Amino acid sequence: MTIYTLLLYVGIAAAVLTALTGFVFKAQKSWLMTYLQHFCGSLFLFSGYVKAVDPLGTAFKMEQYFAEFFYTFDETNLKFIAPMFPWLSSHSIVVSNAMIVFEIALGIMLVLAWKPKLTSWLFFLLVAFFTVLTGYTYLTGYVPSGVNFFEFGKWGEYVKTNMRVTDCGCFGDFLKLKPKVSFMKDIFLLVPSLYFIFKHKDMHELFTAKVRALTVLVVTLGFSAFCYYNTYMNEPVIDFRPFRAGVDVRAQREKEAAEEAAAYKVLAYKMKSKSSGEVVTVPYEQYMKEYEKYPAAEWEMEQVKVNADYEHSKVSEFEITAPDGSNMTDALLQDTGYFLMVVAYKLMESGSETKTTTVNDTTYITDTIRVIGSDSDQLVKRVDAVTPREVKETVVNFDPTYMERFTNIINPVIDAAKGTGVKFFAATAPNDPAVISRFKELTASNYPFFTADDLLLKTIQRSNPGIVLWKDGKILAKWHYKDMASFEQMKEEYIKLAPKK
């Protein structure tokens, strides 16, 4: 679906609601106002809902924004604002849930026109906030690397890879918009938001004041509970991510790689003679046969490529690395058997402590002695002194509750899979090998721990930790640690093992 298709559907829904408001409820004061109320309200209800099914996705997106805002403001005269963003980042889940519920509540407030003046101002403020986010996302494309956003004189041409945040997350994973499109959408929404402020008295008001207030309250409480469930209790009830159950990741990755190769395919070479200025365009195949005719000393060369606007998903970035640095991606995707992948995008730490241990430094002396009955000498090493020495070591501690998720929930599943032919490993964000080893030891997690980009792992699974079942490069199922199936249940529903001979 494209944004234009979505807006068409929203427009149709708004037209139907407008007709009901005017011809059934006889509540409209201005047809234009009524239509805009329903259009903007329906749009906010939909965009809020597709984020409500996956509030963690919005939280992760907000973390990206807060990190970029911190570095942006920390380098300016407004650096006193910067400390606010790490704090907001640490509460990104609360911010995400509150923002989603507020967006949905505002949508129903517009449809019903509960407290028109207040609703108008709240809508304007939220649209203005979204415009700042999407505008920042898009405009950073003009900001070269190493240049602060507020150094306007150093801005250059738009370069897609300059963008600090790749998309705004306006519709979660349901619909990925190009940053410019997102920005233009919010600029467009500023028009009705201002219209609401100046003409709020023309808003229709459905039902009685008490019914409107009760409806807004019920919607707010209901979606608060819905967001809480999707944040803490299970994987998203509707999964729009590229790693949802049923996706053939291997085939999708190959498809996107082929599309990328085609997007950057060289069609021809444009040659310009340095002496005469003559310009000729030589097809790629012909150039490869005749390249000796165009020596660099005599010709300037420019590649003519396919003019394709290539967009890839996180599937293209899927990469798993073993502790020794070897790439395990193909081993996973090409294997025809079953894999249990434990996703732990962040090993939850609870601080560190310094431990002091005593080690003995031994000093040796080497003597030369003559071997009796021989003319040869022999070197003999003996202990001269043993000196105790204190060594301080920083040891990372882990959240006890988080470790229990492994010892009580994850590891019993992995232990039951041992010896069945099902392979298993864990994937976590890059970390000090010593930290990962200590975590494995403390939780008795006796299976390989590989690493991958934390954003990739968050896209694959929201649960930390959780388990993903793979076969033939395809995701069969995913389980949240709070809704974990036993290995026997996995076998019964998904895993078909050949009988032992």
Backbone hydrogen bonds, N-H to C=O, Kabsch-Sander energy under -0.5 kcal/mol:
donor,donor_aa,acceptor,acceptor_aa,energy
6,L,2,T,-2.3
7,L,3,I,-2.6
8,L,4,Y,-1.7
9,Y,5,T,-2.2
10,V,6,L,-2.6
11,G,7,L,-2.5
12,I,8,L,-2.2
13,A,9,Y,-2.5
14,A,10,V,-2.6
15,A,11,G,-2.0
16,V,12,I,-2.3
17,L,13,A,-2.5
18,T,14,A,-2.4
19,A,15,A,-2.2
20,L,16,V,-2.2
21,T,17,L,-2.6
22,G,18,T,-2.4
23,F,19,A,-3.1
24,V,19,A,-0.6
24,V,20,L,-1.6
25,F,20,L,-2.5
27,A,21,T,-2.7
28,Q,21,T,-0.5
29,K,202,D,-0.6
34,T,30,S,-2.8
35,Y,31,W,-2.4
36,L,32,L,-2.5
37,Q,33,M,-2.6
38,H,34,T,-2.2
39,F,35,Y,-2.8
40,C,36,L,-2.6
41,G,37,Q,-2.4
42,S,38,H,-2.5
43,L,39,F,-2.2
44,F,40,C,-2.2
45,L,41,G,-2.3
46,F,42,S,-2.4
47,S,43,L,-2.8
48,G,44,F,-2.3
49,Y,45,L,-2.0
50,V,46,F,-2.4
51,K,47,S,-0.7
52,A,48,G,-2.0
53,V,49,Y,-1.5
54,D,51,K,-1.3
57,G,54,D,-1.0
58,T,54,D,-1.0
59,A,55,P,-2.2
60,F,56,L,-2.7
61,K,57,G,-1.7
62,M,58,T,-2.5
63,E,59,A,-2.0
64,Q,60,F,-1.5
65,Y,61,K,-2.0
66,F,62,M,-3.0
67,A,63,E,-2.2
68,E,64,Q,-2.1
69,F,65,Y,-2.9
70,F,66,F,-2.0
71,Y,67,A,-1.8
72,T,68,E,-2.2
73,F,69,F,-2.7
74,D,70,F,-2.2
75,E,71,Y,-0.6
75,E,72,T,-0.6
76,T,73,F,-1.7
79,K,76,T,-1.2
81,I,78,L,-2.4
82,A,79,K,-0.7
84,M,81,I,-1.9
85,F,82,A,-1.7
87,W,83,P,-1.0
88,L,84,M,-2.2
89,S,85,F,-2.7
90,S,86,P,-2.0
91,H,87,W,-0.8
91,H,88,L,-0.8
92,S,89,S,-1.6
95,V,91,H,-2.4
96,S,92,S,-2.7
97,N,93,I,-2.5
98,A,94,V,-2.6
99,M,95,V,-2.5
100,I,96,S,-2.4
101,V,97,N,-2.5
102,F,98,A,-2.3
103,E,99,M,-2.2
104,I,100,I,-2.2
105,A,101,V,-2.9
106,L,102,F,-2.5
107,G,103,E,-1.7
108,I,104,I,-2.0
109,M,105,A,-2.1
110,L,106,L,-2.0
111,V,107,G,-2.0
112,L,108,I,-2.3
113,A,109,M,-2.1
114,W,109,M,-1.4
115,K,113,A,-0.6
119,T,115,K,-3.0
120,S,116,P,-2.5
121,W,117,K,-2.0
122,L,118,L,-2.6
123,F,119,T,-2.5
124,F,120,S,-2.2
125,L,121,W,-2.5
126,L,122,L,-2.3
127,V,123,F,-2.5
128,A,124,F,-2.5
129,F,125,L,-2.1
130,F,126,L,-2.6
131,T,127,V,-2.4
132,V,128,A,-1.9
133,L,129,F,-1.9
134,T,130,F,-2.9
135,G,131,T,-2.6
136,Y,132,V,-2.4
137,T,133,L,-2.3
138,Y,134,T,-2.4
139,L,135,G,-3.0
140,T,136,Y,-1.7
141,G,138,Y,-1.7
142,Y,139,L,-2.1
143,V,140,T,-1.3
147,V,144,P,-1.9
151,E,148,N,-2.0
152,F,150,F,-1.6
154,K,151,E,-2.0
155,W,152,F,-1.5
156,G,142,Y,-2.9
159,V,141,G,-3.0
162,N,159,V,-2.1
163,M,160,K,-1.4
171,F,175,L,-0.6
172,G,169,G,-1.6
174,F,171,F,-1.5
175,L,171,F,-0.8
177,L,175,L,-0.7
181,V,178,K,-0.5
182,S,178,K,-2.4
183,F,179,P,-2.4
184,M,180,K,-2.6
185,K,181,V,-2.4
186,D,182,S,-1.9
187,I,183,F,-2.2
188,F,184,M,-2.4
189,L,185,K,-2.0
190,L,186,D,-1.2
191,V,187,I,-0.6
191,V,188,F,-1.2
193,S,189,L,-1.7
194,L,190,L,-2.0
195,Y,191,V,-2.0
196,F,192,P,-2.6
197,I,193,S,-1.4
198,F,194,L,-2.1
199,K,195,Y,-2.1
200,H,197,I,-0.6
202,D,199,K,-2.3
203,M,200,H,-1.5
206,L,112,L,-1.6
212,R,208,T,-2.5
213,A,209,A,-2.4
214,L,210,K,-2.7
215,T,211,V,-2.6
216,V,212,R,-2.3
217,L,213,A,-2.1
218,V,214,L,-2.8
219,V,215,T,-2.6
220,T,216,V,-2.3
221,L,217,L,-2.7
222,G,218,V,-2.9
223,F,219,V,-2.5
224,S,220,T,-1.6
225,A,221,L,-2.0
226,F,222,G,-2.1
227,C,223,F,-2.6
228,Y,224,S,-2.1
229,Y,225,A,-2.4
230,N,226,F,-2.1
231,T,227,C,-1.4
232,Y,228,Y,-2.8
233,M,228,Y,-0.5
233,M,229,Y,-2.0
234,N,229,Y,-1.1
240,F,238,I,-0.7
244,R,241,R,-1.3
246,G,475,I,-3.4
247,V,244,R,-1.9
249,V,247,V,-1.2
249,V,473,G,-1.0
250,R,473,G,-1.8
252,Q,248,D,-2.4
253,R,249,V,-2.8
254,E,250,R,-2.1
255,K,251,A,-2.3
256,E,252,Q,-2.5
257,A,253,R,-2.1
258,A,254,E,-2.2
259,E,255,K,-2.2
260,E,256,E,-2.4
261,A,257,A,-2.3
262,A,258,A,-2.3
263,A,259,E,-2.1
264,Y,260,E,-1.4
265,K,262,A,-1.1
267,L,265,K,-0.6
267,L,304,V,-3.1
268,A,304,V,-1.6
269,Y,282,V,-2.7
270,K,302,E,-3.5
271,M,269,Y,-0.7
271,M,280,V,-3.7
272,K,300,E,-2.2
273,S,278,E,-3.1
274,K,298,E,-3.0
277,G,273,S,-1.5
280,V,271,M,-2.8
282,V,269,Y,-3.1
282,V,280,V,-0.6
284,Y,267,L,-2.6
287,Y,283,P,-2.9
288,M,284,Y,-2.3
289,K,285,E,-0.8
289,K,286,Q,-0.6
290,E,286,Q,-1.8
291,Y,287,Y,-1.1
293,K,290,E,-2.6
294,Y,291,Y,-1.7
298,E,295,P,-2.0
299,W,295,P,-1.9
300,E,272,K,-2.9
302,E,270,K,-1.6
304,V,268,A,-3.0
305,K,303,Q,-0.6
306,V,265,K,-1.9
308,A,263,A,-0.6
308,A,306,V,-1.6
310,Y,308,A,-1.1
316,S,313,S,-1.3
317,E,314,K,-1.1
318,F,315,V,-1.5
321,T,451,T,-2.8
322,A,326,S,-3.0
325,G,322,A,-2.3
328,M,320,I,-3.1
328,M,326,S,-0.5
329,T,320,I,-0.7
332,L,328,M,-1.8
333,L,329,T,-2.6
334,Q,330,D,-2.8
335,D,331,A,-0.6
339,F,470,W,-2.1
340,L,423,K,-2.4
341,M,339,F,-0.6
341,M,468,V,-3.1
342,V,340,L,-0.6
342,V,425,F,-2.9
343,V,341,M,-0.7
343,V,466,G,-2.3
344,A,342,V,-0.6
344,A,427,A,-2.7
348,M,346,K,-0.9
349,E,347,L,-0.5
350,S,351,G,-0.6
350,S,397,N,-2.4
353,E,395,V,-2.4
355,K,353,E,-0.6
355,K,393,E,-3.2
357,T,355,K,-0.5
357,T,391,V,-2.7
359,V,357,T,-0.5
359,V,389,R,-3.3
361,D,359,V,-0.5
361,D,387,T,-3.0
362,T,360,N,-0.6
363,T,385,A,-3.2
365,I,382,R,-3.1
367,D,365,I,-0.5
367,D,380,V,-3.4
369,I,367,D,-0.6
369,I,378,Q,-2.6
371,V,376,S,-1.9
374,S,371,V,-1.7
378,Q,369,I,-2.8
380,V,367,D,-3.1
382,R,365,I,-2.9
384,D,363,T,-3.6
385,A,363,T,-1.5
387,T,361,D,-3.1
389,R,359,V,-3.0
391,V,357,T,-3.5
393,E,355,K,-2.8
395,V,353,E,-3.3
395,V,393,E,-0.6
397,N,351,G,-2.7
399,D,348,M,-2.5
403,M,399,D,-2.3
404,E,400,P,-1.9
405,R,401,T,-0.9
405,R,402,Y,-0.6
406,F,402,Y,-0.8
406,F,403,M,-0.8
407,T,403,M,-2.5
408,N,404,E,-2.7
409,I,404,E,-0.5
409,I,405,R,-0.8
410,I,405,R,-2.3
411,N,406,F,-3.0
413,V,409,I,-0.7
413,V,410,I,-0.8
414,I,410,I,-1.7
415,D,411,N,-3.2
416,A,412,P,-1.8
417,A,413,V,-1.1
418,K,414,I,-0.9
418,K,415,D,-0.7
420,T,417,A,-1.8
422,V,417,A,-0.6
423,K,338,Y,-2.4
425,F,340,L,-2.0
426,A,448,P,-2.8
427,A,342,V,-3.1
428,T,450,F,-2.2
429,A,344,A,-0.6
435,V,432,D,-1.1
436,I,432,D,-1.9
437,S,433,P,-2.6
438,R,434,A,-2.1
439,F,435,V,-2.1
440,K,436,I,-2.5
441,E,437,S,-2.3
442,L,438,R,-2.7
443,T,439,F,-2.0
444,A,440,K,-0.7
444,A,441,E,-0.6
445,S,440,K,-2.1
446,N,444,A,-1.3
447,Y,445,S,-1.7
450,F,426,A,-3.5
450,F,448,P,-0.6
451,T,321,T,-2.7
452,A,428,T,-1.9
457,L,453,D,-2.2
458,K,454,D,-2.3
459,T,455,L,-1.6
460,I,456,L,-2.1
461,Q,457,L,-2.5
466,G,343,V,-1.4
467,I,479,W,-1.8
468,V,341,M,-2.5
469,L,477,A,-2.7
470,W,339,F,-2.7
470,W,468,V,-0.5
471,K,474,K,-2.1
472,D,335,D,-0.7
472,D,337,G,-0.9
474,K,471,K,-1.8
475,I,247,V,-2.3
476,L,469,L,-2.9
476,L,474,K,-0.6
477,A,469,L,-1.1
479,W,467,I,-2.4
481,Y,465,P,-0.9
483,D,480,H,-1.9
484,M,481,Y,-0.6
490,M,486,S,-2.2
491,K,487,F,-2.5
492,E,488,E,-2.2
493,E,489,Q,-1.9
494,Y,490,M,-3.1
495,I,490,M,-1.8
496,K,494,Y,-0.7
497,L,495,I,-0.8
